[in-house]
Amino acid sequence: MEFVKGITWGWVGTRGTWGTKEAEFSMEEMAKTGVNWTAIAFSALQDHPQATEIRFREEPTVTDAEILWAIQKAKELGLKVCLKPVVNCANGVWRAHINFFDIDVPCEPKWSEWFASYTGFILHYARIAEDTGCEMFCIGCEMVQTDRRAAEWRELIRKVREVYTGMITYNCDKYQERQVTWWDAVDVISSSGYYPIGSWDERIADLESFAQEQKKPFFFMEAGCPSRSGSAQVPNDWGLQGPVSMEEQDEYYRVMFDKLDNKPWFYGYMLWDWPAKLYSREEAESNDDYCIYGKPAEKTVRDYYIGKR
């Protein structure tokens, strides 16, 4: 597997925002950062963490036509594609808290019901990934409470392989790499690398040991830091309050790239994230989100990606 020099594009995949002139401009600007991969990421909603229906055919999820447009555009730009459908909760609770009783109980929402809906959701997009030649397909993202359901995940992966022939990955959450017991069922291991800027030496030692045990490619399906003061210490916290800090975001990338550079067990990044509709370059200095467009971190990422072999 080649080193992934990627950025996640299009999140959260709101219907009507892809396939536009703004979206086309956005992806073309992203391609200038030296990327060789992109994760085309979008979400579908279930009502709350104990709901069992995922309404992926409804608004606000992007349409299949929009997804086809995004994949085609990425490929026109010479990028390899990981298609990444994600489930979110409409009430705002993080998907990591989707959870049910371990044993199905009558008159209560059940794992069996949820996985039936989730399987339909994932297989729909796995077929699109196959039909469009996506090189990788991500079957889930940061679903911490579901990770323990190994039998259901293995069965889902078996069904995905019936319709999709590319590489399969699962994006576990930070610190959860060792909690997933079914890594042998996927082709590539990925996690969200939102680790505090001062913890890299400790985390790298553990991740190196983990990756060597697994004997499979490992990369960060998500990694990044908002341009906000304090975010380098809690880069996963998108709601952190603080003044804009271009310098803190840039330093985070510099340290992460330096610490992980030339580790033979580490296969790269799908940085978080690049929206379908960009703010203007003039507005970059007041933007405190993850996107690096127009910020010092954009040059840092470009220099690293272009120089990386």
C-alpha positions, 0 to 999 in steps of 0.5 A, spaced: 500 500 500 502 506 498 503 512 503 496 516 503 497 523 502 490 525 503 484 530 505 477 528 507 472 532 502 465 534 503 463 533 510 457 532 512 455 531 505 448 536 506 444 535 500 444 540 495 452 542 496 455 537 492 455 537 484 455 545 484 460 550 482 463 551 489 464 544 490 468 543 484 472 549 486 473 546 493 475 539 490 480 543 485 483 547 490 484 541 495 488 537 489 493 543 489 495 541 496 499 535 493 494 529 495 494 523 492 487 520 496 481 523 498 476 520 503 469 522 500 465 523 507 458 524 508 453 522 513 446 519 514 441 520 520 438 516 525 434 519 530 438 518 537 443 513 539 437 508 541 434 508 534 434 502 529 433 506 523 438 509 519 434 514 514 440 514 508 435 515 502 432 522 505 434 529 506 439 532 509 444 526 506 447 527 499 443 524 493 447 518 489 447 523 484 451 527 488 456 522 490 457 519 483 459 526 481 464 527 487 467 520 485 468 522 478 471 529 480 476 526 484 478 521 479 478 526 474 483 530 478 488 524 479 486 522 486 484 515 489 478 515 493 475 512 499 468 512 500 466 513 507 459 513 509 457 515 516 451 514 521 450 520 525 444 522 531 439 527 529 439 529 536 446 531 536 449 525 540 456 523 538 455 516 534 460 513 539 454 512 544 450 508 539 448 502 544 443 497 546 442 491 551 447 486 549 442 481 549 436 482 545 430 484 549 422 484 547 419 491 547 426 494 547 430 496 541 435 491 539 442 490 536 439 485 531 434 491 528 440 496 528 445 492 524 440 490 519 438 497 518 446 499 518 447 493 513 442 496 508 446 503 509 453 500 508 451 495 502 448 501 498 454 505 498 459 499 497 455 497 491 456 505 489 464 504 491 464 498 486 461 501 480 465 507 480 472 504 482 473 506 489 480 504 491 477 503 498 471 503 502 470 505 510 465 501 513 464 505 519 467 511 523 468 512 531 462 507 533 466 505 540 460 502 543 458 498 537 466 495 536 464 490 541 459 486 537 465 482 533 460 477 530 455 482 527 461 486 524 464 480 521 458 478 518 457 485 515 464 485 512 463 478 509 456 481 505 460 487 503 466 483 500 460 480 496 459 486 492 465 490 493 472 488 491 477 493 493 480 495 500 476 495 506 477 499 512 474 501 519 475 507 522 476 506 530 476 512 535 482 515 538 485 510 543 481 504 541 485 501 536 486 495 541 479 495 543 477 492 536 478 484 536 476 483 528 481 487 525 483 481 521 477 481 517 479 488 514 484 489 509 487 496 512 487 498 519 485 506 520 484 510 526 482 517 528 489 520 530 487 526 534 492 525 539 495 531 544 501 535 541 505 533 547 503 525 547 506 523 540 512 519 543 507 515 548 502 514 542 507 512 537 510 507 541 504 504 543 501 504 535 508 501 533 507 495 537 500 495 535 501 495 528 507 490 528 502 485 532 497 486 526 501 485 520 497 490 516 497 497 513 495 502 519 494 509 517 490 515 520 483 516 517 482 522 520 487 527 523 488 534 524 487 540 529 482 546 529 486 553 528 484 555 535 488 556 541 488 550 546 486 545 540 493 542 540 491 539 546 485 537 545 484 536 537 478 532 537 474 537 541 471 541 535 466 545 540 472 548 544 472 555 545 478 560 544 481 565 540 483 564 532 490 561 532 493 559 525 500 558 529 497 553 533 494 549 528 500 549 524 505 547 529 500 541 530 501 539 523 509 540 523 510 536 530 505 530 527 509 530 521 515 530 524 514 525 529 511 520 524 515 521 518 519 515 515 515 510 520 515 503 516 509 501 519 505 508 518 501 509 512 499 516 512 493 521 513 486 522 511 486 529 514 480 532 517 477 536 513 476 540 507 468 542 506 464 542 499 463 550 500 470 554 502 470 560 505 474 565 501 482 566 502 480 573 505 476 570 510 481 564 512 484 569 518 478 569 522 476 561 521 477 557 527 475 550 524 479 544 521 480 546 514 487 549 512 485 552 506 488 559 506 492 558 512 499 557 514 498 549 515 496 549 508 503 550 506 505 546 511 501 540 508 503 541 501 510 542 502 510 535 506 505 531 501 509 534 495 516 532 498 513 525 501 515 519 497 
